[in-house]
Amino acid sequence: MNIAVMASVYGYAPEQIKPWIESLKSSGFKGKVFVIVYNPDGEELLQYLKDNGVFTFTSYLNGETNMATQRFLQYQEILKSEYSDDVDVVITTDIRDVVFQSDPGVWVKNNIQDYDLLATSEGVTFRHEDWGGEALETHFGKEMFLKFADRETICSGVIAGKKETMIKLFETVYELAFFSQDPGAFIDQIFYAIAIYEIYNDITKIVPATENWCANLGTLKAIPENMPSWSTGTRTGTASYERFRKNKTFVETMKCKVPVMKDDGLIYADNGLPFAIVHQYDRYQPWNIKILNRLKIDLPILNRPMMGTPYDKSKLDRLKVKFDGVEKISRNTSQCYQDLFVLAATNGKRNGTFLEIGAQDAQFCNNTYILEKLYDWKGISIDIDEVHKKSFEYFDRSNTNLVIQDALTIDYTKLLKDNNMPSHIDFLQLDIDPSEITFECLMKIPFDKYTFSVITYETDFFAKNNTNEEELVKIRKESREYIQSKGYVLLAGDVCVTNANEPFEDWYVHPSFVDLERLKPLMVGDFHDTAENLMLN
């Protein structure tokens, strides 16, 4: 049985996929490795892949869907080509956030005999996993959600199967995008789940999370560890009674035990064996750090924003507003250009200050990492989850005072005074879920004593299409009126991450502290488009 491993890349540098490459090599896997590079910029990444024995293909985004969905179109094309003539079985994985703990081909050989496809369970049902349930109901309706509610969510980031069936599956997944409300939405996992459960179910093994195939740490570790009491209600907009957990915590709804990491640095399943594949390892920073240490990989900027829009140096000439020192930024760490927006507004100011409310990780999707590391800013970062302490230590955020506390219980006048913060602060971030909590926190900021050059305010307005639309509209209106009453200009409203139909933030500046003339290319009011389209030509 000849097995190939396949993945795709868009916008990453070699060091960002190094854990995938190095762990696959050290696993003992001997089969072919295929990687598609989308919209390649230069030869560095292509050469790195070729140097590591990877069959490398280039392609370009066609604009019909997005990279996450389009990859299935190219996957089946490669599997039909002469490069795959001797391939019997293929394993597809995500690339940036996947590492191999053992040869994945051995596990597949031992488990695929009676099936054509192996689907990877995330250890929770659609009813209890907010992102999956939300996306399914929003794009395919409540009837479809209720049909799937008590089925386990399955991850499109790791799929295995016999070549001929995988070709058919990939064609189906791509085609299903055009039966949704928005083919461009990043919900390839929903298209995949519908294909498996509705069309290929009889020939598919849904590999439970209790088996040592693949650990999807987003659901299996990050949520249980970071939000152990997370219970009824949801993080997302859909809050119909069918979605409630009936007073059970997320952990109590899981279909497996929370995985463990043993002294050998490997992550183990319920059956006492180490997983062959670990997916989303960077969502739980303590394990992320240990995994990279075990692989002897120490990178200053490894993580990329999940589902975000990364900036890299290849896009420098497309920046609408350049600023001092921009040429030294190889990549950003914000989810969607917030760090570059702050630097554009302040013209690359050095030794600036910030108040970051809702910091989360020290680097991953963090809006102040670049400010501190490349521009010598200092400030205060606030988050409710103690788990982020280790991340701030690991990334040496020594100029940042990390405050682990509920943002709603803080006396901000006292906090800022005790930390010797100036009366004018360069950047204020307000990013707490859900939107009503962010608004409540906004009301606690002492605008009568402190001013800010830039404010990014998360509205989560993307959830307006769901049951709490009226409340979200009201909160966004009130937040805008309040912030503008303090003298701030809404430079760009309804900024989106990757889908122009899912606005989530408003970006403000104070005209007394920034040059509005310089920022004219970004002064768009209600933008309702992606941050990349705002920041780049």
C-alpha positions in Angstrom: 0.0 0.0 0.0 1.6 3.2 -1.2 0.6 6.3 0.9 1.1 10.0 0.1 0.7 13.0 2.4 -0.7 16.2 0.9 -1.0 19.8 2.1 -1.3 23.3 0.8 0.3 26.7 1.7 -0.7 30.3 1.3 1.2 33.2 2.6 3.6 31.3 4.9 7.4 31.5 5.2 9.6 28.3 5.4 10.0 28.6 9.2 6.2 28.5 9.7 5.9 25.1 8.1 9.2 23.7 9.5 7.5 21.8 12.3 5.3 20.0 9.8 8.3 19.1 7.6 10.7 18.1 10.3 8.1 16.1 12.3 7.0 14.2 9.2 10.6 13.4 8.3 11.4 12.2 11.9 8.2 10.1 12.0 9.7 7.6 9.6 7.2 8.3 6.8 8.6 7.0 3.5 5.9 7.9 1.0 5.4 10.8 -1.4 4.8 14.2 -0.1 2.8 16.7 -2.2 2.4 20.4 -1.3 0.5 23.1 -3.3 1.8 26.7 -2.9 -0.8 29.3 -3.7 0.1 32.7 -5.1 3.9 32.1 -4.6 6.0 35.1 -4.0 9.7 34.4 -4.8 11.6 31.2 -4.7 12.4 30.8 -1.0 9.5 28.7 0.1 9.4 26.6 -3.2 13.1 25.9 -2.8 12.7 24.9 0.9 10.1 22.4 0.0 12.1 21.0 -2.9 15.2 20.7 -0.7 13.2 18.6 1.6 12.1 16.2 -1.1 8.5 17.5 -1.5 6.7 17.3 -4.8 5.8 21.0 -5.1 3.0 22.5 -7.2 2.0 26.1 -7.7 -1.5 27.5 -8.2 -3.4 30.7 -7.9 -6.6 31.5 -6.1 -9.5 31.7 -8.6 -11.7 34.0 -6.5 -14.7 31.6 -6.6 -14.3 30.4 -3.1 -11.1 30.7 -0.9 -7.9 28.8 -0.4 -9.4 26.5 2.2 -12.1 25.3 -0.2 -10.2 25.7 -3.5 -7.4 23.3 -2.2 -9.8 20.4 -2.7 -10.1 21.2 -6.4 -6.4 21.1 -6.8 -6.0 18.0 -4.6 -8.1 15.9 -6.8 -6.3 17.2 -9.9 -3.0 16.1 -8.5 -4.4 12.7 -7.5 -5.6 12.2 -11.1 -2.1 13.1 -12.5 0.8 10.9 -13.3 2.5 12.0 -10.1 0.0 9.8 -8.2 -0.1 6.8 -10.5 1.6 4.7 -7.8 -0.4 6.1 -4.9 -3.1 3.9 -3.2 -4.0 6.0 -0.2 -3.6 9.7 0.6 -3.6 11.7 3.8 -4.3 15.4 3.6 -3.5 17.7 6.5 -3.3 21.4 7.3 0.3 22.5 7.4 1.0 25.4 9.8 -0.5 23.9 12.9 0.1 20.2 12.4 2.9 18.0 13.7 3.4 14.2 13.4 4.3 12.1 16.5 4.6 8.8 14.5 4.4 7.6 11.0 0.8 8.4 9.9 1.0 5.9 7.1 1.4 3.0 9.6 -1.7 4.0 11.5 -3.7 4.3 8.3 -2.6 0.9 7.0 -3.7 -0.7 10.2 -7.1 1.0 10.2 -8.4 1.5 6.7 -9.0 -2.0 5.5 -12.8 -2.1 5.8 -13.3 1.5 4.8 -12.6 3.9 1.9 -12.4 7.0 4.1 -11.2 7.9 7.6 -12.8 11.1 9.0 -11.3 12.7 12.2 -13.7 13.4 15.0 -13.2 16.5 17.1 -14.6 14.8 20.2 -17.8 16.9 20.4 -21.1 17.2 18.6 -22.4 20.0 16.4 -24.9 20.9 19.2 -22.1 21.6 21.6 -19.4 23.0 19.4 -20.2 26.6 18.8 -18.3 27.4 15.6 -19.5 24.2 13.7 -23.1 24.6 14.9 -23.2 28.3 14.1 -21.7 27.8 10.6 -24.0 24.9 9.7 -27.1 26.7 10.8 -26.2 30.1 9.3 -25.3 28.7 5.8 -27.6 25.7 5.4 -30.5 26.5 7.8 -31.9 25.2 11.1 -33.3 22.1 9.6 -29.9 20.9 8.5 -28.4 21.9 11.8 -31.0 19.8 13.7 -30.3 16.9 11.4 -26.6 17.1 12.3 -26.9 18.3 15.9 -26.0 15.1 17.7 -23.4 14.0 15.1 -19.7 14.5 16.0 -18.0 17.4 14.3 -15.3 16.2 11.9 -12.1 18.1 11.0 -11.3 18.9 7.4 -7.7 19.6 8.5 -6.9 15.9 8.6 -8.5 13.4 6.1 -7.3 10.0 4.9 -8.7 7.6 2.4 -8.2 5.5 -0.7 -7.2 7.5 -3.7 -10.2 7.0 -6.0 -12.7 7.8 -3.3 -10.7 10.8 -2.1 -10.9 12.2 -5.6 -14.7 11.9 -5.6 -14.9 13.3 -2.1 -12.8 16.4 -2.9 -14.9 17.1 -6.0 -18.0 16.9 -3.9 -16.7 19.2 -1.2 -15.8 21.8 -3.7 -19.1 21.6 -5.4 -21.0 21.9 -2.1 -19.6 25.4 -1.6 -21.9 26.6 -4.4 -25.0 25.3 -2.6 -24.3 27.5 0.4 -25.3 31.1 1.0 -21.7 32.2 0.6 -19.2 30.1 -1.4 -16.4 32.4 -0.2 -17.0 31.7 3.5 -14.3 29.9 5.4 -16.5 26.9 6.1 -14.8 24.2 4.1 -15.2 22.0 7.2 -19.0 22.3 6.9 -19.0 21.4 3.2 -16.8 18.4 4.2 -19.1 17.3 7.0 -22.1 17.4 4.7 -20.3 15.3 2.1 -19.3 12.7 4.6 -22.5 12.3 6.5 -24.9 12.7 3.6 -23.0 11.0 0.7 -20.1 8.9 1.9 -21.2 7.8 5.4 -21.5 4.1 4.5 -17.9 3.8 3.5 -16.4 6.1 6.1 -15.0 5.4 9.5 -15.5 8.4 11.9 -12.4 7.9 13.9 -13.3 8.8 17.5 -11.1 11.1 19.5 -10.6 8.2 22.0 -8.3 6.5 19.3 -4.7 7.6 18.8 -5.2 8.9 15.2 -5.4 12.7 15.5 -5.7 15.1 18.4 -7.6 18.3 17.4 -6.4 20.4 20.3 -8.8 23.3 19.6 -11.7 21.3 21.0 -9.9 18.6 23.0 -7.5 20.9 25.0 -7.7 24.6 24.4 -11.4 25.0 25.3 -11.4 22.6 28.3 -8.2 24.2 29.7 -8.9 27.8 29.0 -12.6 27.9 29.6 -13.4 24.9 31.9 -16.7 26.2 33.1 -18.0 27.3 29.7 -21.6 26.2 29.7 -25.0 27.2 28.5 -25.2 29.9 25.9 -22.7 30.3 23.1 -19.6 32.3 22.1 -21.4 33.1 18.8 -24.6 34.7 17.7 -26.9 31.7 17.3 -28.5 31.2 20.8 -31.6 29.2 20.0 -32.6 26.7 22.7 -31.4 23.7 20.6 -27.8 25.0 21.0 -27.8 25.3 24.8 -25.8 22.8 26.7 -28.6 22.2 29.3 -26.4 23.3 32.2 -23.5 21.0 31.2 -20.0 22.4 30.8 -18.2 21.9 27.5 -16.0 19.2 29.1 -19.1 17.3 30.2 -20.3 17.2 26.6 -17.0 15.8 25.2 -16.9 12.3 23.7 -13.5 11.6 25.1 -11.2 12.5 28.0 -9.0 15.5 27.7 -5.7 14.3 26.2 -2.5 14.3 28.3 1.1 15.1 27.6 3.5 12.8 29.3 7.1 13.3 30.3 8.3 12.3 26.8 6.6 15.4 25.4 4.1 13.3 23.4 0.4 13.7 23.6 -1.6 10.6 24.4 -5.2 9.4 23.7 -7.7 7.6 25.9 -6.3 4.2 24.7 -2.9 5.0 26.3 -1.1 5.4 23.0 0.4 8.6 21.5 -1.6 10.2 18.7 0.0 9.9 15.2 -1.0 13.5 14.4 -1.5 16.5 16.5 -3.5 19.3 15.0 -4.0 22.9 16.3 -1.1 22.4 18.7 -0.5 26.2 18.8 -3.9 26.9 20.4 -2.7 25.7 23.8 0.5 27.6 24.3 2.1 25.5 27.1 2.0 22.4 24.8 3.0 24.5 21.8 6.2 25.5 23.5 7.0 21.9 24.6 6.3 20.5 21.2 8.6 23.0 19.5 11.3 22.3 22.1 11.0 18.6 21.5 11.4 19.2 17.8 14.4 21.6 18.6 12.6 24.4 16.8 12.8 27.9 18.4 11.2 30.6 16.2 10.5 34.2 17.2 7.4 34.5 15.0 5.9 31.1 14.3 2.2 31.4 14.8 0.0 32.8 12.1 -3.5 34.1 12.8 -6.0 31.3 12.4 -8.5 32.2 9.7 -6.8 35.6 9.5 -5.2 37.7 6.8 -1.4 37.7 7.3 0.9 40.4 6.2 4.4 39.6 4.9 7.1 41.7 3.3 6.0 40.7 -0.2 3.0 43.0 0.3 5.1 46.0 1.2 4.6 47.9 -2.1 0.8 47.4 -1.8 0.5 49.2 1.5 -1.7 52.3 1.1 -0.1 54.1 4.0 3.6 53.3 4.7 5.3 54.3 7.9 8.7 54.6 9.4 10.5 51.2 9.7 7.8 49.2 7.8 10.5 47.6 5.7 11.8 45.6 8.7 8.5 43.9 9.3 8.7 40.5 7.8 5.4 39.3 9.1 2.7 40.6 11.4 1.0 38.8 14.3 -2.4 40.4 14.4 -5.5 38.6 13.2 -6.1 41.1 10.5 -3.7 44.0 10.2 -4.5 45.8 13.5 -0.9 46.1 14.4 -0.1 47.7 11.0 -3.1 50.0 11.3 -1.8 51.3 14.6 1.7 51.8 13.2 0.3 53.5 10.1 -1.8 55.8 12.2 1.2 56.8 14.4 3.7 56.8 11.5 5.8 54.0 13.0 6.1 55.7 16.3 8.9 54.4 18.6 8.5 54.0 22.4 4.7 54.2 22.2 2.3 53.0 24.9 -0.8 50.7 24.8 -3.7 49.4 26.9 -4.7 46.0 25.5 -7.9 44.7 26.9 -8.5 41.1 25.8 -4.9 40.2 25.0 -5.1 36.4 25.0 -1.8 34.9 23.7 1.4 37.0 23.8 2.0 36.5 20.1 -0.7 34.5 18.3 -3.3 36.9 16.9 -1.8 39.5 19.3 -2.0 43.2 18.3 0.9 44.5 20.4 3.7 41.9 19.9 5.2 43.8 16.9 4.7 47.1 18.6 6.8 46.0 21.6 9.4 43.8 19.8 10.1 46.0 16.8 9.1 49.5 18.0 9.9 49.4 21.7 6.4 50.1 22.9 5.4 49.3 26.4 2.0 48.9 28.1 -0.6 46.9 29.9 -2.2 43.7 28.6 -5.3 42.4 30.3 -6.8 38.9 30.0 -9.0 36.8 32.2 -7.2 33.4 31.5 -4.2 32.7 33.6 -3.0 30.2 31.0 -1.6 33.1 28.9 1.1 33.9 31.6 3.4 31.2 30.2 3.1 32.6 26.7 4.1 36.1 27.8 7.0 34.6 29.6 8.1 32.4 26.7 8.0 35.3 24.2 9.7 37.6 26.7 7.1 40.3 26.8 9.2 42.1 29.4 7.9 45.6 28.5 4.3 44.5 29.0 2.6 44.3 32.4 0.2 41.3 32.0 -2.8 41.6 34.3 -4.8 38.4 34.8 -8.2 39.7 35.9 -11.8 40.1 34.7 -11.7 43.3 32.7 -15.0 44.4 34.2 -13.7 44.4 37.7 -10.7 46.7 37.1 -10.5 50.3 38.3 -8.7 51.7 35.1 -7.8 55.0 36.6 -6.0 53.3 39.4 -4.4 50.7 37.1 -3.0 53.3 34.7 -1.8 55.5 37.6 -0.1 52.6 39.4 1.7 51.7 36.2 2.9 55.2 35.6 1.1 55.4 32.2 1.0 58.9 30.6 -2.3 60.8 30.3 -2.1 60.2 26.5 -1.8 56.6 25.4 -1.1 55.6 21.8 -3.3 52.5 21.5 -6.4 51.2 23.2 -7.7 47.8 22.3 -11.1 46.6 23.4 -11.7 43.0 22.5 -13.8 40.9 24.9 -16.6 38.4 24.0 -19.5 38.8 23.8 -20.2 42.3 22.4 -22.3 43.4 25.4 -19.3 42.7 27.7 -17.0 44.8 25.4 -19.5 47.7 25.6 -19.7 47.4 29.4 -15.9 47.6 29.6 -15.9 50.6 27.3 -18.0 52.5 29.8 -15.3 51.9 32.4 -12.5 53.6 30.4 -11.7 57.0 32.0 -11.9 59.1 28.9 -12.1 62.2 31.0 -8.5 61.6 32.3 -6.8 59.7 29.4 -6.7 60.1 25.6 -5.7 57.6 22.9 -4.3 58.0 19.4 -5.9 54.8 18.1 -8.8 52.6 19.3 -9.7 49.2 17.9 -13.1 48.1 19.2 -14.6 44.7 18.6 -18.3 44.8 17.8 -18.7 41.1 16.7 -21.3 42.5 14.3 -21.0 39.4 12.1 -23.5 37.7 14.4 -26.2 40.2 13.4 -27.9 37.6 11.1 -28.8 35.5 14.0 -31.3 35.7 16.9 -29.8 38.6 18.7 -29.6 41.0 15.8 -31.6 43.8 17.5 -29.3 43.8 20.5 -26.1 43.8 18.4 -27.4 46.7 16.2 -28.2 48.6 19.4 -24.8 48.0 21.0 -22.9 48.9 17.9 -24.9 52.2 17.5 -24.3 53.1 21.2 -20.6 52.3 21.1 -20.1 54.4 18.0 -22.0 57.3 19.4 -20.1 57.1 22.7 -16.6 56.9 21.3 -17.3 59.6 18.7 -18.7 61.8 21.5 -15.2 61.7 23.1 -13.7 63.3 20.0 -12.7 60.1 18.0 -13.2 59.7 14.3 -14.5 56.3 12.9 -11.8 55.8 10.3 -13.0 52.4 9.2 -16.2 50.7 10.5 -17.3 47.1 10.1 -13.8 45.8 9.3 -13.8 42.1 8.4 -11.2 39.3 8.7 -11.5 37.2 5.6 -15.2 37.4 4.7 -16.7 40.7 3.8 -20.1 39.6 5.1 -18.7 39.1 8.7 -17.8 42.5 10.1 -16.3 42.4 13.6 -14.4 45.6 14.4 -14.5 49.4 14.3 -11.2 51.3 14.0 -10.9 54.9 15.4 -8.3 57.6 15.6 -8.2 60.9 17.5 -7.6 63.9 15.1 -5.5 65.7 17.7 -2.9 63.0 17.8 -2.7 61.6 14.2 -2.3 63.2 10.8 -5.7 62.6 9.1 -4.3 63.8 5.8 -1.8 60.9 5.8 -4.6 58.5 6.7 -7.0 59.6 3.9 -6.6 56.3 2.0 -7.9 54.5 5.1 -10.7 57.0 5.9 -13.6 54.9 4.6 -16.3 55.2 7.2 -18.6 52.1 7.1 -16.1 50.0 5.2 -17.8 46.5 5.4 -14.8 44.8 3.8 -11.7 42.9 4.8 -8.8 44.5 6.6 -6.5 43.5 3.8 -8.6 45.4 1.3 -8.5 48.4 3.6 -4.8 48.4 4.1 -3.5 47.2 0.7 -3.9 48.4 -2.9 
